[in-house]
Amino acid sequence: MQNNASFRVHYWGVMPEHHDNLPHKHSFFEVCYILEGQGVYIDDDCTYPIQKNTMFLSRPDVLHHIESETGLFIIYVGFELIESESNEEWISIMTEAKNCSNVVKDIKEDTIAPLIWKSLLLQASNNKYTLSQELLTSLAYSLIHSLLQTFVPYLNHNNDNHVHKKSSGILAQAKLYIKDNLSSPLKITDIASHLHISSRHLSRLFGIELGVSYSEYVQNERVQRAAILLKKTDLSIKDIVEETGFSNVHYFTRVFTSTMRSSPGRFRSLYTKLKTTKYIE
C-alpha cells in the first residue's frame, strides 16, 4: 500500500505477435501499450486505430477486443484497486477511470509511464541484477499511477496541484531572497536569473498568488523593514534608507508616509512614547 491506495496486479507481460482475439470482458482494468505494429481496438462498439506508442484502457465489464492483420508487439498489465485497503479518494479516482470516455491515447515513448514499464520489463528479463521487493513494489505502484494519470482527468488535476506547489516553492524562494537583500536594488531580472526562471514568469507568480505586482511587494517589504528599524533601533533615517534599499531620504519619506499614514520621524516618536507609557491603577 502506498499513498492510501493498494492495488492487486492480476498479470503483466509481453506479447511480441498479437493478432485478433475474441470479444471479452474483465472484472478489472487492463492497460495495453503498443511497441510495434498496427491494428484496431474495439471498445463497446467504438473502433479506434492503434499503432506504435498507442496506449489503451480496457475498463471493467466493458466488451472489447483487438484486431490486427500484421500483428502487434504489446506489453500489458491487468490490475484493480483493493477498496478495503484504500481511502475514499482513490475509490473515487477508480470510479472516474470506469467512466473514462477517452480510452485510447497516443503516448510519447520518453514519458513516465513507458519508461517505468520498460524498466520493469528489463528487470524481469535480467536475472543478473535483482531489485529489492520494496523497490519493485514502489515501481509497480508508480507504473499504475502513471497509467491511470494518462486516462483520468481527476489525477491530472492533482498534477496541477503539484505544479501549483512547485510555483509556490519558487515564490517562497523569491520572497526570502527579497527579505534578506533589501539593501540591494532587487531588480526583477536579477532575482529571476537567480531562480533560473524568466522575469515574466516571476512577475506572473506575484500577481496570481499574492495579488500584487513585484515592485509593489518589494516596496511594501522595504517599508515594513523600515518600520521595524524605526521601532527597535536608534539608526538615523539616512542609515535606515540605506539599510532598506530606498534611493534617497526624500523618496523614502514620501513612500513611508503614504503607506503608514505617518512620517518616519513622527512614527518613531509615537512608538517611543508608547514604550515609555506607564499605566498606574
N, C-alpha and C positions, 0 to 999 in steps of 0.2 A: 504493500500500500504506500502510495506517495501522493502528497498534496491532496489528501482527503479523498482519494479515488483508488479503487482496487479493480484490476481487470483480470479476466481469465482468457488466456490465449489458447484457443482450441487447436490451431495448427498454423504453420507458416512454412514456406518453401519456395521452390523454383520449378518452373515447367518450361524447358527450352523449346518445345514444339507443341503448342496448344492449338488445336483446330476447333471443331464445333463441339458443343456439349448440349445436352437436353435442357429445356426449361425446368428450373427447380427453385426452391426456396431454402432459406436458412432461418433459424431462430435467433441468429446473432448477426453481427456486422462482418462483412468481408471487404477488404480493400485490395485491389489489384493494380500493379504498375507495369506498363509495357516497356520492355527494354529494346525489343526489335519487332518488326513485322507490322501488318495492317489487318484490320477486320472491322467488325461492328459489335457493339454491345447493346442488347435489347433488355430494357428495364421497364416493366409494367406497360408494355405495348409501345414504348418510345424507343426509337433506334438512333444510336449515336455512333459516328465513325471513331475508331480508335487506332492509334499508331504509336510510334516511339515517343516516350515521355508523356503518354496519356495515363492518367490515374482515374480509377472509377470506384464508386462506393456502392456495394450491394447492401440494402437495408433489410432488417428482419421482416419476414413474412411477405416480401415482395418478389414476385416471379421474375426471373431473369435468366439470361444465357448469353453465350459468346459464339460468334460465327467468324471463321477465317479460312479462306481457301489456301493461303500460302503458309499459315502457321504463325503463332505469336510466341515470343520469348517473354514469359510472365513471371513476376515474383508476386506473392500473395500472402495475406495473413487474415485469419478469422479470429474474432475476439468479441467479448461482451463485458459490460460493467457488472461487477458484483455489487448489487444495490445495498445489500445488508452491511457491506463494509465501506460504503461511500456516502458522502454527505448529499444534502438536498440539491446543492448547486450542480454537482456532477450528474445527478439523476435528471435535472432539468436540461443540462447540456446534451445528454444522450437522447432525450425526447426531441430536442431540436434536430439532432442528427437523423432520427427516424423520419422527421417531416421535411428533410432536406429535399429541395427540388432540383438543384444543380448537382447531379451525381457524377458528372464526367468533367474532368479538368485537364488541361494541358499544363504540365509542370516543367520548369527548368531543372535540368539534371544536377545543377550545382546548388539547389535549395536544400533546406534542412532535412525534410523527410527522405528524399532519395539517398542523401549522404549517410544518414543514420542507418537506413535499410541496407545499403551496400556494405557498410561497416560490419553489421551483424552477420550478413551472409559470408563475408570474408572470414570472420571469426569462426563460423560454423564449419567452413571448409578447410580450416587450417588447424591441425592438432598440435602444431609446434608451440604456438603461443595461446595460453588459456587465460581468459579473463575471469576475475572472481565472480561468484554468483551475485554479489551486491552490485557490481558494475554492470553485469548483463541485465539484471532486473531494472536498473536505472535507465540503461539504453533502450530496453523494450518499452518502458513507460514513456520515454521521450519520443520514441517512434510512434506509438499510438496517439499520443497527444498531438504530435505534428501532423499526423494523418487526419485526425479529427479537425484540426485547425484549418486544414485545406478546404473542408466542406461546410463547417459550421460557423455562421456569422457571429454567434454568441462568443466563441473563443477569439474571433478576430477583434471584437470589442475589448476583450480582456487584453489583447495585444496592444490596442490603442492606449489602454491604461498604462501598459509598460512604457510606451513611448512618452506618455504624459509624465510618468515618474522620472524618466531619463531627462526630459526637458526641465522638470522641477529641480533635478540634481544640478544641471548646468546653471540654472538661475541661482541656486543656493551658492554655488561657487563664485558667481559674479558678485553677489551681494557681500560675501565675505571679503572678496578682493577689494571692493569699494570701501568697506568698513575699515580695512587695515591699511589703506593707501589714500586716505582723504587729503593729505597734503600734496599729493601728485595731481597733475592735470586731469587724469582719468578720462581720456578720450575713448569713446566707444570702440573705435577701431583698434586701439591698443588692447583693451580688455577682450574683445572678440578674438584677436590674434592669440592672446594668452590662453584662451579656452579652445582654440582651434575650430572656431565657427565663424560664420560671416557676421558682420556688424548688423546687417539687415535682419538676420535670424535672431540675434540677441535683442535688438530693438523690439521685434515682434513678441518675444517672450515677456518682456516687461509690460508691454501693452495688454497682452492676453491674460497673463497670470496675475499681474498686480494692478492693472487698470491705470497705469501712469506711463509717461514716456521715460526713456532712460535718463534724460537730462533733469526731469522733474525729480526722479528718485534720488539722483546724486545730490542735487541741490538740497533736498529735504534732509538727507543724511548729514550734509555739511552743517546745516542749521541746528539739527539735533545734537551733533557733536559739540558745536559752539556753545549751545545752551548748557551742556554738562560742564564744559570748561569754565564758563562764567559762574556756575553754581559752586563748583568744587575746587577751583584753583584761584591763585592770585595773578595768573598770567595777564599781561597787558592785552588790550584789544588788538594791537598790532601783532603780538605773538599768536593770539587765537586765530587771527586772519591767516597767518602763515600755516598754522597747525591744521586748519580745516580746508585749505586749498582755495580760498577766495582770492581774487586777483588784486584787490586793494581794500582799504578800510571803508572808503565811501560806498563801494558796491556791497560789501558785507553788511554795512549798517542798513542800507536800503532793503536788501533781501531779508535780513533778520527781522527788521521792524514790520515788514509786510506779512511775514509768516507768523511771528509770535505776538503781533499787536503791541509790541513794546520795543523801544530801542535797546541795544545791548547794555548801555550804561544803566538805564532805568531798571532793566531786567535783573542785573546783578545787584543793584541797590535794594530792590524789593525782596529778593531772595535772602540777602544778608540780614535785612530787618526781620524776616520770618524766622531765621535761625536764632536770633537773639531775643525773640519774644518770650517772656515768661508768663505763665498762667498761674495765678495765685487764687486759691479758694477763699 
